[in-house]
Amino acid sequence: MLPPLFNPSASLRALALTAAFASPLAAAPGSLDKTFNGTGSITVESPIAGNGRTVEIMRDGRIVVAGQCWKGLSTEVPVGRLLPNGAFDVAFTGGGARFLNMGYNMNRGDATAVLPDGKILLAGCTGEGWYAPGYLFLTRLKVDGNPDSSFQQMIRLGTKGVVAGMHVLPSGKILIGASLASEEGSMILIRRNADGTQDTSFGNGTGFVTHDFEGIETAHAMAVQKDGKIILAGSLQYGSDISSLVARFNADGTLDSGGFNAQSTTPGSIRTRLHRLTDEATSIAIQGDGKIVVAGTTQTRAEAYSDVRMFATRYTAAGTKDLSFATGGTFINDSYSHTIGQKVVVQPDGKIVLGGHLFRWEETFLYLRRLRVDGTPDPTFGSGGKVETSCGWATGESMGMALQADGRLVVSGSGNTDGSSRGGMLIARFNMLCQPDLTIRKDGSWKGNNIHNTTGSGQNVKSVIQANGGKSTVNIRIQNDGHDTDGYTLQGTAGNRHFTVRYFSKGYDVTAAVAAGTFRTKSQRTGEISTINAEITAVTGKKGKTCRISLRATSSADAGAKDVALIELKSK
């Protein structure tokens, strides 16, 4: 008889992680967010050790995390839900976390997806051995954390392997990327209906599609493009050679050999060996322009584990290396000789955040790097573009990262709580941006979207102005939506032969400074607002002439954080 699916009696304790944070001032980009649990982090303690392998942000800001925890000679899947302030959400199972047994003594949660109604999908593996791959499983929890009886619980998907990722399609169907455990190895795509049943319209009626690339393939990450195409990343072993492997598939599961790296000898996939040793891709992020960022770990010296480093490679949407990124398309961590790359996310401003861990002197540190758009280290983040947070003795081998709507970064991983070898599932939140937020009005209510937005979308004013001397005043508010005191440099459009434009701050004419891009607001605390007034005069006597003005505010703490308000007036 299989053990019960859920074990509500497992102990749960919330403990603050003692973090030795490297160098950034409190609330600066890269610092622990002290509004989260009062310390910036929290752990779900397990009797021996644990790790958080995946983290998701719900629409209302709550945080869902899952992974693996050790309990004696077996493991369970911890699933926790936190409030935005870092406290456990007691509406979830009554205590904020649930420990799952999926059928065998070794269980691991690898991927989660939060549905629009708040239910949680969980995929992972369950098996009998410590290191042996388990059977793939898929299950669903209700909003309160209890099992959802309306979902076809899949204790086993019929094969052993490792889950790389999960994605809910617009149709509600569930896509799972994984790799099969066998001597040959294979990448596999599995699609289920929204109720968990087999999707017979996928994979010639089987509900899955497998792919072989002339070696032993392992998938570690999956991403889905806006057009429905699917990307898997991992490694390909051929003999003693191990290279990173990135492959793209059409929405029906077939290899995209005509659109991804199509002119190569391996159309549909790209294999990368950075040092002719071992390379392994573990995470994928798709930029807004369609470029693909893949992160992982490369071994730079032949001695086992003597020199392994975090890396990030950027590919074009067509599957070729983007040579404008870093050096030859790849960034390799230049600090420390044992850094493991596990996750990558792209911020709205295009900056790239790499997450993983650093091992030094028998201690594991949670390790973050931030890169500018061109792949060079971002000096405004942490110390020289890197942040390391002490986790004590802990495995730190797997972690998840997710960006909140306000730009803060939530990280899940592992850490210990008392200096011993016992650890738990760690959740930490980091400040990332000191961004401005512009709102604008000519009359009536303020317009804006309450987040920094470099396109100005949602914070535009369009109106008319009387020709031959007509005046119009537009008010613009600059709010500090970051997590630290900051000031903002403003640059605004000057007038032209049809219109004059003047800018005022507290009644003073600051037109010259704003037009030159040298005007700076006073230092603003979080949430504090400065106001600029733009006065436009139509000197033209002609009707139908248009005046377009943009006002850009750029953070002094983080030059990548900026926002734009747009004004368009037409003479009548």
RAHU-V195089 format. One record per residue. N is the residue number from 1. RES is the residue in one letter. PSI is psi in whole degrees, -180 to 180 (999 if undefined). Layout:
# RAHU-V195089
n & res & psi
N & RES & PSI
N & RES & PSI
This chain:
# RAHU-V195089
n & res & psi
1 & M & 134
2 & L & 148
3 & P & 162
4 & P & 147
5 & L & -38
6 & F & 141
7 & N & 88
8 & P & -10
9 & S & -6
10 & A & 141
11 & S & 150
12 & L & 127
13 & R & 136
14 & A & 119
15 & L & 141
16 & A & 132
17 & L & 133
18 & T & 107
19 & A & 125
20 & A & 101
21 & F & 135
22 & A & 112
23 & S & -45
24 & P & 147
25 & L & 156
26 & A & 135
27 & A & 1
28 & A & 160
29 & P & 124
30 & G & -5
31 & S & 155
32 & L & 138
33 & D & 103
34 & K & -7
35 & T & -5
36 & F & 106
37 & N & 15
38 & G & -15
39 & T & -17
40 & G & -8
41 & S & 164
42 & I & 152
43 & T & 146
44 & V & 108
45 & E & 141
46 & S & 161
47 & P & -33
48 & I & -62
49 & A & 169
50 & G & 167
51 & N & 151
52 & G & 112
53 & R & -18
54 & T & 145
55 & V & 141
56 & E & 148
57 & I & 125
58 & M & 166
59 & R & -32
60 & D & 8
61 & G & -8
62 & R & 158
63 & I & 129
64 & V & 130
65 & V & 147
66 & A & 162
67 & G & -125
68 & Q & 139
69 & C & 146
70 & W & 137
71 & K & 97
72 & G & -126
73 & L & 17
74 & S & 170
75 & T & 153
76 & E & 169
77 & V & 108
78 & P & 134
79 & V & 120
80 & G & 153
81 & R & 129
82 & L & 151
83 & L & 164
84 & P & -24
85 & N & 3
86 & G & -5
87 & A & 151
88 & F & 138
89 & D & 103
90 & V & -13
91 & A & -10
92 & F & 103
93 & T & 8
94 & G & -15
95 & G & -6
96 & G & -9
97 & A & 155
98 & R & 141
99 & F & 126
100 & L & 141
101 & N & 121
102 & M & 16
103 & G & -28
104 & Y & -179
105 & N & -16
106 & M & 118
107 & N & 145
108 & R & 134
109 & G & 124
110 & D & -26
111 & A & 142
112 & T & 158
113 & A & 127
114 & V & 123
115 & L & 161
116 & P & -29
117 & D & 5
118 & G & -8
119 & K & 157
120 & I & 124
121 & L & 141
122 & L & 130
123 & A & 148
124 & G & -149
125 & C & 153
126 & T & 132
127 & G & -166
128 & E & -25
129 & G & 159
130 & W & -46
131 & Y & -8
132 & A & 138
133 & P & 148
134 & G & 178
135 & Y & 140
136 & L & 139
137 & F & 159
138 & L & 131
139 & T & 170
140 & R & 138
141 & L & 146
142 & K & 174
143 & V & -32
144 & D & 3
145 & G & -5
146 & N & 159
147 & P & 144
148 & D & 105
149 & S & -16
150 & S & -6
151 & F & 136
152 & Q & 100
153 & Q & 121
154 & M & 92
155 & I & -38
156 & R & 137
157 & L & 9
158 & G & -1
159 & T & 159
160 & K & 147
161 & G & -161
162 & V & 131
163 & V & 130
164 & A & -31
165 & G & 167
166 & M & 144
167 & H & 135
168 & V & 120
169 & L & 160
170 & P & -29
171 & S & -10
172 & G & -11
173 & K & 157
174 & I & 123
175 & L & 130
176 & I & 130
177 & G & 139
178 & A & 176
179 & S & 144
180 & L & 146
181 & A & 109
182 & S & 174
183 & E & -33
184 & E & -33
185 & G & 151
186 & S & 152
187 & M & 143
188 & I & 141
189 & L & 128
190 & I & 133
191 & R & 130
192 & R & 155
193 & N & 168
194 & A & -26
195 & D & 7
196 & G & -7
197 & T & 163
198 & Q & 133
199 & D & 99
200 & T & -6
201 & S & 1
202 & F & 135
203 & G & 43
204 & N & 40
205 & G & -9
206 & T & -23
207 & G & 2
208 & F & 159
209 & V & 131
210 & T & 152
211 & H & 137
212 & D & 142
213 & F & 40
214 & E & 48
215 & G & -164
216 & I & 111
217 & E & 141
218 & T & 127
219 & A & 133
220 & H & -16
221 & A & 151
222 & M & 143
223 & A & 151
224 & V & 127
225 & Q & 168
226 & K & -30
227 & D & 6
228 & G & -8
229 & K & 151
230 & I & 135
231 & I & 130
232 & L & 142
233 & A & 146
234 & G & -129
235 & S & 157
236 & L & 119
237 & Q & 127
238 & Y & 106
239 & G & -127
240 & S & -1
241 & D & 132
242 & I & 119
243 & S & 159
244 & S & 147
245 & L & 128
246 & V & 126
247 & A & 145
248 & R & 141
249 & F & 150
250 & N & 168
251 & A & -25
252 & D & 4
253 & G & -6
254 & T & 153
255 & L & 134
256 & D & 67
257 & S & -18
258 & G & -13
259 & G & -9
260 & F & 115
261 & N & 42
262 & A & -28
263 & Q & 6
264 & S & -179
265 & T & -7
266 & T & 62
267 & P & 140
268 & G & -15
269 & S & 162
270 & I & 132
271 & R & 137
272 & T & 129
273 & R & 111
274 & L & -35
275 & H & 19
276 & R & 29
277 & L & -113
278 & T & 125
279 & D & 139
280 & E & 122
281 & A & 133
282 & T & -6
283 & S & 153
284 & I & 140
285 & A & 136
286 & I & 123
287 & Q & 167
288 & G & -27
289 & D & 7
290 & G & -9
291 & K & 154
292 & I & 123
293 & V & 126
294 & V & 131
295 & A & 157
296 & G & -149
297 & T & 139
298 & T & 141
299 & Q & 122
300 & T & -10
301 & R & 154
302 & A & -29
303 & E & 135
304 & A & 123
305 & Y & 16
306 & S & -31
307 & D & 94
308 & V & 141
309 & R & 146
310 & M & 141
311 & F & 162
312 & A & 131
313 & T & 138
314 & R & 133
315 & Y & 152
316 & T & 168
317 & A & -20
318 & A & -1
319 & G & 21
320 & T & 157
321 & K & 137
322 & D & 100
323 & L & -8
324 & S & -4
325 & F & 126
326 & A & -130
327 & T & 109
328 & G & 22
329 & G & -3
330 & T & 135
331 & F & 128
332 & I & 128
333 & N & 128
334 & D & 3
335 & S & 128
336 & Y & 155
337 & S & -2
338 & H & 80
339 & T & 129
340 & I & 124
341 & G & 127
342 & Q & -34
343 & K & 156
344 & V & 139
345 & V & 154
346 & V & 125
347 & Q & 163
348 & P & -27
349 & D & 4
350 & G & -9
351 & K & 151
352 & I & 129
353 & V & 126
354 & L & 138
355 & G & 148
356 & G & -144
357 & H & 157
358 & L & 130
359 & F & 123
360 & R & 123
361 & W & 53
362 & E & 20
363 & E & 140
364 & T & 131
365 & F & 137
366 & L & 130
367 & Y & 128
368 & L & 140
369 & R & 141
370 & R & 133
371 & L & 147
372 & R & 174
373 & V & -31
374 & D & 4
375 & G & 3
376 & T & 152
377 & P & 141
378 & D & 108
379 & P & -13
380 & T & -4
381 & F & 121
382 & G & -132
383 & S & 103
384 & G & 27
385 & G & 8
386 & K & 154
387 & V & 135
388 & E & 132
389 & T & 126
390 & S & 130
391 & C & 8
392 & G & -157
393 & W & 113
394 & A & 154
395 & T & -49
396 & G & 21
397 & E & -19
398 & S & 145
399 & M & 164
400 & G & 157
401 & M & 143
402 & A & 140
403 & L & 133
404 & Q & 168
405 & A & -28
406 & D & 5
407 & G & -12
408 & R & 152
409 & L & 126
410 & V & 130
411 & V & 136
412 & S & 143
413 & G & -136
414 & S & 151
415 & G & 156
416 & N & 166
417 & T & -13
418 & D & 16
419 & G & -4
420 & S & -173
421 & S & -1
422 & R & 137
423 & G & -179
424 & G & 180
425 & M & 120
426 & L & 137
427 & I & 126
428 & A & 154
429 & R & 137
430 & F & 141
431 & N & 139
432 & M & -32
433 & L & 149
434 & C & 67
435 & Q & 148
436 & P & 160
437 & D & 118
438 & L & 134
439 & T & 155
440 & I & 147
441 & R & 147
442 & K & -42
443 & D & 164
444 & G & -149
445 & S & 160
446 & W & 143
447 & K & 139
448 & G & 174
449 & N & 8
450 & N & 21
451 & I & 158
452 & H & 141
453 & N & 104
454 & T & -12
455 & T & -14
456 & G & 3
457 & S & 131
458 & G & -7
459 & Q & 54
460 & N & 148
461 & V & 125
462 & K & 129
463 & S & -175
464 & V & 159
465 & I & 142
466 & Q & 128
467 & A & 159
468 & N & 59
469 & G & -4
470 & G & 146
471 & K & 150
472 & S & 134
473 & T & 128
474 & V & 131
475 & N & 136
476 & I & 127
477 & R & 136
478 & I & 111
479 & Q & 139
480 & N & 104
481 & D & 12
482 & G & -166
483 & H & 20
484 & D & 159
485 & T & 137
486 & D & 160
487 & G & 159
488 & Y & 135
489 & T & 131
490 & L & 140
491 & Q & 126
492 & G & 157
493 & T & 136
494 & A & 173
495 & G & -179
496 & N & -169
497 & R & -13
498 & H & -22
499 & F & 146
500 & T & 144
501 & V & 127
502 & R & 143
503 & Y & 139
504 & F & 141
505 & S & 116
506 & K & 37
507 & G & -9
508 & Y & 139
509 & D & 115
510 & V & 27
511 & T & -47
512 & A & -43
513 & A & -40
514 & V & -43
515 & A & -32
516 & A & -10
517 & G & 27
518 & T & -3
519 & F & 133
520 & R & 133
521 & T & 167
522 & K & 166
523 & S & 128
524 & Q & 131
525 & R & 166
526 & T & 126
527 & G & -13
528 & E & 151
529 & I & 137
530 & S & 156
531 & T & 137
532 & I & 138
533 & N & 128
534 & A & 122
535 & E & 119
536 & I & 131
537 & T & 130
538 & A & 108
539 & V & -12
540 & T & 148
541 & G & 2
542 & K & 143
543 & K & 154
544 & G & 4
545 & K & 145
546 & T & 136
547 & C & 120
548 & R & 125
549 & I & 136
550 & S & 140
551 & L & 121
552 & R & 132
553 & A & 128
554 & T & 132
555 & S & 139
556 & S & -28
557 & A & -30
558 & D & 102
559 & A & -17
560 & G & -10
561 & A & 114
562 & K & 163
563 & D & 156
564 & V & 136
565 & A & 143
566 & L & 138
567 & I & 132
568 & E & 117
569 & L & 141
570 & K & 132
571 & S & 145
572 & K & 999
